[in-house]
Amino acid sequence: MKFIAFHLMPYRDLPADFEVKYPSVWVTPPKTLFDPKKGHRMYHDYLDELEFAVDLGFDAVGVNEHHSNAYGLMPSPNLMGSILSRKVRHSENTSLIVLGNSLASYNPPIRVAEEMAMLDVLSGGKFIAGFPVGTSMDQNYAYGINPAELRERYYEAHDLIMKTWKSDEILTYNGKYNQYRYINPWPRPAQRPHPPVWIPGGGSVETYDFSISHNYSFSYLSYFGHKYAKKVMGPFWERNDELGADRNPYKAGYCQIVCVSETDERAQIDYEEHVRYFFNKCLHVDRRVAEAPGYRTVKSLRAGLTSQFDGTQKSAGQMLREGMGWQDLIDHGFIVAGSPATVRDIMQESLRDLRVGNVVCLLHIGSMPHWLVQKNMQLFAQEVKPHLSSLFSEWDHSPYWPKGYAQEPLEEPAVQT
């Protein structure tokens, strides 16, 4: 098993009445709610937490990209990745995942090829590249991309980036959305022909085929938890079998909120208010900006796949407001919470059931303070992770994980006298 300490970097000081007073945490939250001094402290707390995860021996640390929102303060995850790469390069066990860059947003897309190559070199070949299509809030409403063109732009950008990485020659490219006489980015990636690629998504049918056909790792990123993930990962493995691909668990992953404390009772005391903050405030999305017409594909509509933001599936926030309690959140699978033994038991069963080799762990959630995040990370790393790491050890993870070449100390320059 591989465990990723993933961070959304939310704004953790929204007003108590935010979800009542304001229509959405995404696209339209007033900029006046953001206090730069508080943001300064939050950013450094969050980076400290991810660096602490490296010290604890997590298999990877991860960041992602969102825009015009208080749910995740990372319009440029590559900036965060560049800071973290200096810590990762000296680690024996930890890789860096940017999960990822929303390709259709980049003009030109070769900027992704350049910046991710930089991150691969900076980290010492310990980098994983994530290529999400991106949420409708980010891509269509915040960045104004026509939903009818979004996936076509995404596929063209992907093809251009991969050609750029795989070739040692100067290229010319003449596509529908991108035309370049000279493509010759420096630096090239440390890993050849390119870093491992992960495709994060909400479970669209086309994304299954895209990931499987390219032998990329598909990660289901949602906050419905492990029980709903079965509805997405089950069809993924069925489609994988139809296409005749192997059943390597490392080609799949999912996201899970995890809250570990000394006892089950203590977990509720420690984490409940912060979990409620997340579901009530950070996922408070106005349905008018949740999903633009044309964003979800016809195949996904026919398959009945729903979004955590579009209102077709009751969110945990709605359920909390309707009286859902702490134990209900656990029973529905939205969160895995309790003592180390409780968390281990739940996760072991769900991981085997889902057949996923990668877990994107949200160990910071909502308004959680820095000290509590560190406690959560440490308990997970020391009392949960060692008991689960041997799952799927019979499978080769190398096609989906970085090779790394920076295990030996870097040579220090000679001191001139």
Kinemage of the C-alpha trace (Angstrom):
@kinemage 1
@onewidth
@group {chain A} dominant
@subgroup {mainchain}
@vectorlist {calphas} color= white
{ca met a 1} P 0.000 0.000 0.000
{ca lys a 2} L 1.008 3.585 -0.635
{ca phe a 3} L -0.253 6.393 1.607
{ca ile a 4} L -0.209 10.014 0.466
{ca ala a 5} L -0.451 12.870 2.968
{ca phe a 6} L -2.611 15.193 0.889
{ca his a 7} L -3.496 18.786 1.685
{ca leu a 8} L -6.291 20.993 0.365
{ca met a 9} L -5.003 24.069 2.238
{ca pro a 10} L -8.447 25.498 3.064
{ca tyr a 11} L -9.142 28.886 4.613
{ca arg a 12} L -9.843 27.773 8.152
{ca asp a 13} L -11.366 30.980 9.563
{ca leu a 14} L -14.606 31.512 7.645
{ca pro a 15} L -17.396 33.264 9.593
{ca ala a 16} L -19.606 31.062 11.767
{ca asp a 17} L -22.636 31.981 9.637
{ca phe a 18} L -20.836 31.613 6.300
{ca glu a 19} L -23.088 28.917 4.829
{ca val a 20} L -26.166 30.919 5.811
{ca lys a 21} L -25.012 34.368 4.763
{ca tyr a 22} L -23.103 33.569 1.563
{ca pro a 23} L -24.285 31.447 -1.397
{ca ser a 24} L -21.038 29.612 -2.179
{ca val a 25} L -17.489 28.866 -1.031
{ca trp a 26} L -16.512 28.572 -4.701
{ca val a 27} L -16.564 31.188 -7.489
{ca thr a 28} L -18.365 33.921 -5.500
{ca pro a 29} L -17.010 34.111 -1.896
{ca pro a 30} L -16.172 37.765 -1.097
{ca lys a 31} L -12.458 38.457 -1.235
{ca thr a 32} L -12.875 40.662 1.834
{ca leu a 33} L -13.221 37.482 3.930
{ca phe a 34} L -9.587 36.632 3.235
{ca asp a 35} L -7.179 38.123 5.771
{ca pro a 36} L -3.638 38.052 4.301
{ca lys a 37} L -2.055 37.950 7.772
{ca lys a 38} L -4.093 34.867 8.673
{ca gly a 39} L -3.385 33.438 5.227
{ca his a 40} L 0.345 33.890 5.831
{ca arg a 41} L 0.133 31.796 9.007
{ca met a 42} L -2.053 29.155 7.333
{ca tyr a 43} L 0.270 28.678 4.360
{ca his a 44} L 3.274 28.160 6.605
{ca asp a 45} L 1.354 25.835 8.921
{ca tyr a 46} L 0.283 23.772 5.925
{ca leu a 47} L 3.782 23.555 4.488
{ca asp a 48} L 5.128 22.617 7.919
{ca glu a 49} L 2.516 19.845 8.111
{ca leu a 50} L 3.503 18.390 4.757
{ca glu a 51} L 7.192 18.563 5.661
{ca phe a 52} L 6.325 16.791 8.927
{ca ala a 53} L 4.660 14.072 6.823
{ca val a 54} L 7.968 13.604 4.997
{ca asp a 55} L 9.728 13.173 8.345
{ca leu a 56} L 7.094 10.598 9.360
{ca gly a 57} L 7.799 8.516 6.258
{ca phe a 58} L 4.589 8.892 4.268
{ca asp a 59} L 4.995 7.463 0.780
{ca ala a 60} L 4.198 10.831 -0.764
{ca val a 61} L 3.001 14.334 -0.018
{ca gly a 62} L 0.441 15.856 -2.348
{ca val a 63} L -1.074 19.180 -3.373
{ca asn a 64} L -3.617 20.246 -5.990
{ca glu a 65} L -5.090 23.175 -7.935
{ca his a 66} L -8.273 25.183 -7.399
{ca his a 67} L -9.389 28.728 -8.150
{ca ser a 68} L -11.634 31.467 -6.739
{ca asn a 69} L -12.501 29.644 -3.537
{ca ala a 70} L -11.933 29.297 0.198
{ca tyr a 71} L -11.970 25.484 0.019
{ca gly a 72} L -8.369 25.216 -1.218
{ca leu a 73} L -5.892 28.095 -1.299
{ca met a 74} L -3.672 26.724 -4.083
{ca pro a 75} L -4.268 28.394 -7.442
{ca ser a 76} L -0.715 27.246 -8.268
{ca pro a 77} L 0.193 23.888 -6.699
{ca asn a 78} L 3.534 23.993 -8.505
{ca leu a 79} L 4.618 26.805 -6.178
{ca met a 80} L 3.912 24.587 -3.186
{ca gly a 81} L 5.561 21.642 -4.917
{ca ser a 82} L 8.734 23.605 -5.534
{ca ile a 83} L 9.019 24.378 -1.812
{ca leu a 84} L 8.326 20.781 -0.797
{ca ser a 85} L 10.762 19.350 -3.343
{ca arg a 86} L 13.714 20.583 -1.283
{ca lys a 87} L 12.530 18.437 1.623
{ca val a 88} L 11.541 15.462 -0.522
{ca arg a 89} L 14.904 15.248 -2.306
{ca his a 90} L 16.634 14.237 0.948
{ca ser a 91} L 13.980 11.708 1.954
{ca glu a 92} L 14.572 7.987 1.538
{ca asn a 93} L 10.878 7.097 1.198
{ca thr a 94} L 8.741 10.086 0.229
{ca ser a 95} L 7.751 11.279 -3.230
{ca leu a 96} L 6.001 14.454 -4.363
{ca ile a 97} L 2.621 14.452 -6.121
{ca val a 98} L 1.042 17.459 -7.785
{ca leu a 99} L -2.456 16.133 -8.350
{ca gly a 100} L -2.404 18.192 -10.371
{ca asn a 101} L -2.372 20.822 -13.103
{ca ser a 102} L -5.724 21.304 -14.877
{ca leu a 103} L -4.315 21.088 -18.386
{ca ala a 104} L -6.979 23.018 -20.288
{ca ser a 105} L -6.281 26.080 -18.108
{ca tyr a 106} L -2.678 26.465 -19.231
{ca asn a 107} L -1.828 28.614 -22.231
{ca pro a 108} L 0.518 27.389 -23.511
{ca pro a 109} L 0.231 23.814 -22.147
{ca ile a 110} L 3.966 23.336 -22.591
{ca arg a 111} L 4.285 25.462 -19.442
{ca val a 112} L 3.057 22.372 -17.569
{ca ala a 113} L 5.769 20.300 -19.253
{ca glu a 114} L 8.383 22.872 -18.231
{ca glu a 115} L 7.287 23.374 -14.629
{ca met a 116} L 6.708 19.690 -13.915
{ca ala a 117} L 10.103 18.865 -15.397
{ca met a 118} L 11.567 21.417 -12.997
{ca leu a 119} L 9.784 19.720 -10.085
{ca asp a 120} L 11.048 16.322 -11.203
{ca val a 121} L 14.621 17.609 -11.316
{ca leu a 122} L 14.303 19.548 -8.041
{ca ser a 123} L 12.932 16.514 -6.203
{ca gly a 124} L 15.590 14.182 -7.564
{ca gly a 125} L 13.317 12.137 -9.802
{ca lys a 126} L 10.703 11.647 -7.065
{ca phe a 127} L 7.837 13.418 -8.772
{ca ile a 128} L 4.373 12.221 -9.893
{ca ala a 129} L 2.459 14.341 -12.426
{ca gly a 130} L -1.296 14.685 -12.002
{ca phe a 131} L -3.462 15.688 -14.961
{ca pro a 132} L -7.045 16.478 -13.852
{ca val a 133} L -9.706 17.817 -16.177
{ca gly a 134} L -10.656 20.119 -13.297
{ca thr a 135} L -13.943 20.984 -11.651
{ca ser a 136} L -16.593 22.918 -13.499
{ca met a 137} L -16.343 25.688 -10.894
{ca asp a 138} L -12.652 26.148 -11.640
{ca gln a 139} L -12.565 25.595 -15.360
{ca asn a 140} L -15.896 26.873 -16.641
{ca tyr a 141} L -16.941 29.545 -14.161
{ca ala a 142} L -13.701 30.866 -12.619
{ca tyr a 143} L -11.571 30.534 -15.775
{ca gly a 144} L -14.267 30.914 -18.431
{ca ile a 145} L -13.473 27.823 -20.513
{ca asn a 146} L -16.349 26.707 -22.716
{ca pro a 147} L -17.576 23.376 -21.264
{ca ala a 148} L -18.156 22.065 -24.782
{ca glu a 149} L -14.428 22.506 -25.495
{ca leu a 150} L -12.999 21.547 -22.112
{ca arg a 151} L -12.223 17.874 -22.671
{ca glu a 152} L -11.049 18.423 -26.246
{ca arg a 153} L -8.624 21.085 -24.988
{ca tyr a 154} L -7.552 18.750 -22.194
{ca tyr a 155} L -6.759 15.842 -24.536
{ca glu a 156} L -4.811 18.063 -26.936
{ca ala a 157} L -2.819 19.592 -24.064
{ca his a 158} L -2.045 16.116 -22.722
{ca asp a 159} L -0.806 14.885 -26.097
{ca leu a 160} L 1.376 17.957 -26.522
{ca ile a 161} L 2.937 17.580 -23.072
{ca met a 162} L 3.689 13.899 -23.563
{ca lys a 163} L 5.268 14.487 -26.976
{ca thr a 164} L 7.364 17.235 -25.435
{ca trp a 165} L 8.588 14.978 -22.635
{ca lys a 166} L 9.277 11.942 -24.801
{ca ser a 167} L 11.248 13.676 -27.516
{ca asp a 168} L 14.841 14.880 -27.358
{ca glu a 169} L 14.365 16.807 -30.589
{ca ile a 170} L 12.948 20.267 -31.254
{ca leu a 171} L 9.290 19.773 -32.165
{ca thr a 172} L 6.706 21.576 -34.246
{ca tyr a 173} L 3.052 21.231 -33.269
{ca asn a 174} L -0.040 22.217 -35.221
{ca gly a 175} L -3.197 21.370 -33.272
{ca lys a 176} L -6.698 22.785 -33.104
{ca tyr a 177} L -5.988 24.920 -30.039
{ca asn a 178} L -2.178 25.032 -29.990
{ca gln a 179} L 0.287 25.886 -32.759
{ca tyr a 180} L 4.048 26.160 -32.130
{ca arg a 181} L 7.000 26.417 -34.478
{ca tyr a 182} L 9.550 25.605 -31.774
{ca ile a 183} L 8.971 23.312 -28.798
{ca asn a 184} L 12.225 22.825 -26.949
{ca pro a 185} L 11.670 23.271 -23.205
{ca trp a 186} L 14.510 23.188 -20.758
{ca pro a 187} L 14.924 21.386 -18.408
{ca arg a 188} L 13.812 17.931 -19.455
{ca pro a 189} L 12.410 15.579 -16.775
{ca ala a 190} L 14.777 13.630 -14.540
{ca gln a 191} L 12.735 10.444 -15.094
{ca arg a 192} L 12.803 9.044 -18.600
{ca pro a 193} L 10.754 9.155 -20.674
{ca his a 194} L 8.590 11.083 -18.187
{ca pro a 195} L 7.357 11.035 -14.572
{ca pro a 196} L 4.537 8.631 -13.644
{ca val a 197} L 1.148 10.110 -14.496
{ca trp a 198} L -1.935 9.984 -12.305
{ca ile a 199} L -5.390 10.967 -13.464
{ca pro a 200} L -7.550 12.332 -10.645
{ca gly a 201} L -11.233 12.427 -11.372
{ca gly a 202} L -14.787 12.182 -10.181
{ca gly a 203} L -15.418 8.962 -12.063
{ca ser a 204} L -16.428 9.869 -15.617
{ca val a 205} L -16.527 6.845 -17.906
{ca glu a 206} L -14.175 8.481 -20.414
{ca thr a 207} L -11.606 8.986 -17.666
{ca tyr a 208} L -11.600 5.241 -16.982
{ca asp a 209} L -10.707 4.497 -20.604
{ca phe a 210} L -8.158 7.291 -20.795
{ca ser a 211} L -6.326 6.107 -17.671
{ca ile a 212} L -6.393 2.403 -18.548
{ca ser a 213} L -5.380 2.818 -22.190
{ca his a 214} L -2.360 4.978 -21.240
{ca asn a 215} L -1.471 2.816 -18.221
{ca tyr a 216} L -1.893 5.786 -15.879
{ca ser a 217} L -3.073 5.497 -12.287
{ca phe a 218} L -6.687 6.603 -11.777
{ca ser a 219} L -7.555 8.277 -8.468
{ca tyr a 220} L -11.151 8.819 -7.428
{ca leu a 221} L -11.174 12.103 -5.517
{ca ser a 222} L -14.348 12.809 -3.582
{ca tyr a 223} L -15.550 13.296 -0.033
{ca phe a 224} L -18.239 10.631 -0.126
{ca gly a 225} L -15.698 8.191 1.342
{ca his a 226} L -14.965 4.511 0.872
{ca lys a 227} L -18.552 3.251 0.652
{ca tyr a 228} L -19.505 5.526 -2.241
{ca ala a 229} L -16.105 4.938 -3.831
{ca lys a 230} L -17.181 1.332 -4.381
{ca lys a 231} L -19.786 2.626 -6.867
{ca val a 232} L -16.981 4.243 -8.854
{ca met a 233} L -14.149 1.750 -8.447
{ca gly a 234} L -16.354 -1.277 -9.169
{ca pro a 235} L -17.131 -0.044 -12.709
{ca phe a 236} L -13.505 1.013 -13.114
{ca trp a 237} L -12.269 -2.550 -12.559
{ca glu a 238} L -15.034 -3.934 -14.787
{ca arg a 239} L -13.921 -1.616 -17.574
{ca asn a 240} L -10.289 -2.515 -16.889
{ca asp a 241} L -11.146 -6.198 -17.391
{ca glu a 242} L -13.081 -5.467 -20.576
{ca leu a 243} L -10.009 -3.761 -22.012
{ca gly a 244} L -7.811 -6.714 -21.074
{ca ala a 245} L -5.530 -4.790 -18.719
{ca asp a 246} L -3.880 -6.275 -15.652
{ca arg a 247} L -5.471 -5.790 -12.223
{ca asn a 248} L -2.512 -4.101 -10.548
{ca pro a 249} L -4.006 -2.275 -7.507
{ca tyr a 250} L -1.489 0.544 -7.875
{ca lys a 251} L -3.246 1.734 -11.013
{ca ala a 252} L -6.075 2.892 -8.721
{ca gly a 253} L -6.511 5.098 -5.677
{ca tyr a 254} L -9.122 7.029 -3.768
{ca cys a 255} L -9.408 9.881 -1.270
{ca gln a 256} L -10.415 9.375 2.364
{ca ile a 257} L -10.810 11.699 5.335
{ca val a 258} L -9.042 10.059 8.295
{ca cys a 259} L -9.166 11.162 11.946
{ca val a 260} L -7.080 9.169 14.460
{ca ser a 261} L -6.986 9.691 18.208
{ca glu a 262} L -6.225 7.675 21.341
{ca thr a 263} L -9.756 6.260 21.573
{ca asp a 264} L -12.964 6.305 19.543
{ca glu a 265} L -14.494 8.720 22.043
{ca arg a 266} L -11.479 11.017 21.966
{ca ala a 267} L -11.601 11.139 18.161
{ca gln a 268} L -15.056 12.700 18.280
{ca ile a 269} L -13.911 15.254 20.869
{ca asp a 270} L -10.815 16.130 18.832
{ca tyr a 271} L -12.206 16.284 15.325
{ca glu a 272} L -15.967 16.719 15.110
{ca glu a 273} L -16.104 20.525 14.982
{ca his a 274} L -13.464 20.605 12.233
{ca val a 275} L -15.181 17.914 10.175
{ca arg a 276} L -18.450 19.835 10.479
{ca tyr a 277} L -16.660 23.017 9.378
{ca phe a 278} L -15.417 21.224 6.279
{ca phe a 279} L -18.718 19.703 5.202
{ca asn a 280} L -20.837 22.732 6.118
{ca lys a 281} L -18.555 25.490 4.852
{ca cys a 282} L -15.829 24.149 2.557
{ca leu a 283} L -18.336 22.134 0.480
{ca his a 284} L -21.006 24.838 0.510
{ca val a 285} L -21.406 25.279 -3.248
{ca asp a 286} L -24.169 27.167 -5.037
{ca arg a 287} L -25.827 24.773 -7.476
{ca arg a 288} L -25.862 27.581 -10.062
{ca val a 289} L -22.057 27.357 -10.331
{ca ala a 290} L -21.560 23.702 -9.390
{ca glu a 291} L -21.654 22.241 -12.871
{ca ala a 292} L -22.018 24.042 -16.195
{ca pro a 293} L -24.289 22.448 -18.823
{ca gly a 294} L -22.105 20.264 -21.015
{ca tyr a 295} L -19.419 19.685 -18.390
{ca arg a 296} L -20.479 16.144 -17.541
{ca thr a 297} L -20.243 13.774 -20.457
{ca val a 298} L -23.145 11.859 -21.956
{ca lys a 299} L -21.593 8.513 -20.985
{ca ser a 300} L -21.285 9.606 -17.371
{ca leu a 301} L -24.878 10.829 -17.307
{ca arg a 302} L -26.060 7.497 -18.699
{ca ala a 303} L -23.955 5.649 -16.120
{ca gly a 304} L -25.688 7.606 -13.347
{ca leu a 305} L -22.429 8.986 -11.931
{ca thr a 306} L -23.089 11.976 -9.714
{ca ser a 307} L -21.019 14.887 -8.500
{ca gln a 308} L -20.377 15.765 -4.886
{ca phe a 309} L -21.108 19.393 -5.742
{ca asp a 310} L -24.079 19.416 -8.124
{ca gly a 311} L -26.790 18.573 -5.604
{ca thr a 312} L -27.832 15.259 -7.200
{ca gln a 313} L -26.260 13.398 -4.269
{ca lys a 314} L -26.955 14.513 -0.721
{ca ser a 315} L -23.733 15.866 0.727
{ca ala a 316} L -22.569 15.191 4.243
{ca gly a 317} L -23.174 18.891 4.893
{ca gln a 318} L -26.841 18.531 4.010
{ca met a 319} L -27.095 15.418 6.139
{ca leu a 320} L -25.416 17.142 9.071
{ca arg a 321} L -27.923 19.969 8.878
{ca glu a 322} L -30.695 17.380 8.810
{ca gly a 323} L -29.443 15.784 12.012
{ca met a 324} L -26.686 13.378 10.952
{ca gly a 325} L -24.411 12.623 13.892
{ca trp a 326} L -20.745 11.733 14.245
{ca gln a 327} L -21.346 7.994 14.157
{ca asp a 328} L -23.542 8.434 11.072
{ca leu a 329} L -20.615 10.057 9.240
{ca ile a 330} L -18.519 7.008 10.070
{ca asp a 331} L -21.269 4.516 9.203
{ca his a 332} L -21.836 6.186 5.805
{ca gly a 333} L -18.093 6.039 5.111
{ca phe a 334} L -17.670 9.798 4.757
{ca ile a 335} L -14.920 9.651 7.368
{ca val a 336} L -12.755 6.958 8.935
{ca ala a 337} L -12.337 7.959 12.560
{ca gly a 338} L -11.472 6.494 15.931
{ca ser a 339} L -8.620 4.795 17.721
{ca pro a 340} L -5.713 3.400 15.687
{ca ala a 341} L -7.221 -0.086 15.954
{ca thr a 342} L -10.628 1.109 14.743
{ca val a 343} L -9.114 3.009 11.821
{ca arg a 344} L -6.939 0.032 10.865
{ca asp a 345} L -9.894 -2.352 10.826
{ca ile a 346} L -12.095 -0.087 8.708
{ca met a 347} L -9.362 0.724 6.230
{ca gln a 348} L -8.110 -2.821 5.819
{ca glu a 349} L -11.570 -4.037 4.875
{ca ser a 350} L -12.344 -1.127 2.565
{ca leu a 351} L -8.981 -1.231 0.764
{ca arg a 352} L -9.343 -4.900 -0.078
{ca asp a 353} L -12.919 -4.329 -1.198
{ca leu a 354} L -11.984 -1.383 -3.425
{ca arg a 355} L -8.742 -2.988 -4.665
{ca val a 356} L -6.810 0.267 -4.515
{ca gly a 357} L -3.087 0.463 -3.872
{ca asn a 358} L -2.950 4.212 -3.249
{ca val a 359} L -4.813 6.138 -0.546
{ca val a 360} L -4.959 9.921 -0.754
{ca cys a 361} L -5.292 10.656 2.963
{ca leu a 362} L -6.868 13.895 4.140
{ca leu a 363} L -5.365 14.212 7.609
{ca his a 364} L -6.002 17.936 7.751
{ca ile a 365} L -9.657 18.761 7.401
{ca gly a 366} L -11.638 22.006 7.645
{ca ser a 367} L -10.610 24.262 10.507
{ca met a 368} L -8.234 21.774 12.143
{ca pro a 369} L -5.442 23.573 14.049
{ca his a 370} L -1.797 22.857 13.367
{ca trp a 371} L -1.117 20.852 16.552
{ca leu a 372} L -4.065 18.552 15.907
{ca val a 373} L -2.997 17.882 12.315
{ca gln a 374} L 0.424 16.835 13.572
{ca lys a 375} L -1.173 14.548 16.143
{ca asn a 376} L -3.375 12.979 13.465
{ca met a 377} L -0.445 12.498 11.090
{ca gln a 378} L 1.789 11.004 13.751
{ca leu a 379} L -0.789 8.527 15.037
{ca phe a 380} L -1.604 7.450 11.488
{ca ala a 381} L 2.057 7.095 10.466
{ca gln a 382} L 3.120 5.208 13.581
{ca glu a 383} L 0.057 3.146 14.521
{ca val a 384} L -2.000 2.671 11.353
{ca lys a 385} L 0.234 2.780 8.292
{ca pro a 386} L 2.704 0.024 9.381
{ca his a 387} L -0.176 -2.441 9.771
{ca leu a 388} L -1.523 -1.780 6.264
{ca ser a 389} L 1.607 -1.190 4.171
{ca ser a 390} L 2.027 -4.866 3.265
{ca leu a 391} L -1.359 -5.010 1.503
{ca phe a 392} L -0.863 -5.743 -2.226
{ca ser a 393} L 2.892 -6.140 -1.706
{ca glu a 394} L 2.837 -8.974 -4.240
{ca trp a 395} L 2.187 -6.415 -6.993
{ca asp a 396} L 4.783 -4.211 -8.685
{ca his a 397} L 4.150 -0.546 -7.919
{ca ser a 398} L 7.001 0.757 -10.095
{ca pro a 399} L 4.943 1.646 -13.209
{ca tyr a 400} L 3.013 4.181 -11.129
{ca trp a 401} L 5.655 5.477 -8.714
{ca pro a 402} L 8.826 7.543 -9.206
{ca lys a 403} L 12.177 5.899 -9.622
{ca gly a 404} L 14.222 8.580 -7.849
{ca tyr a 405} L 17.949 9.030 -8.156
{ca ala a 406} L 18.756 11.349 -5.255
{ca gln a 407} L 19.300 8.721 -2.569
{ca glu a 408} L 22.985 9.589 -2.207
{ca pro a 409} L 24.004 12.900 -0.616
{ca leu a 410} L 24.495 15.670 -3.131
{ca glu a 411} L 28.101 16.663 -3.665
{ca glu a 412} L 29.007 19.858 -1.886
{ca pro a 413} L 30.990 22.444 -3.865
{ca ala a 414} L 34.640 22.727 -2.958
{ca val a 415} L 35.426 25.572 -0.576
{ca gln a 416} L 37.882 27.968 -2.109
{ca thr a 417} L 40.595 29.327 0.121
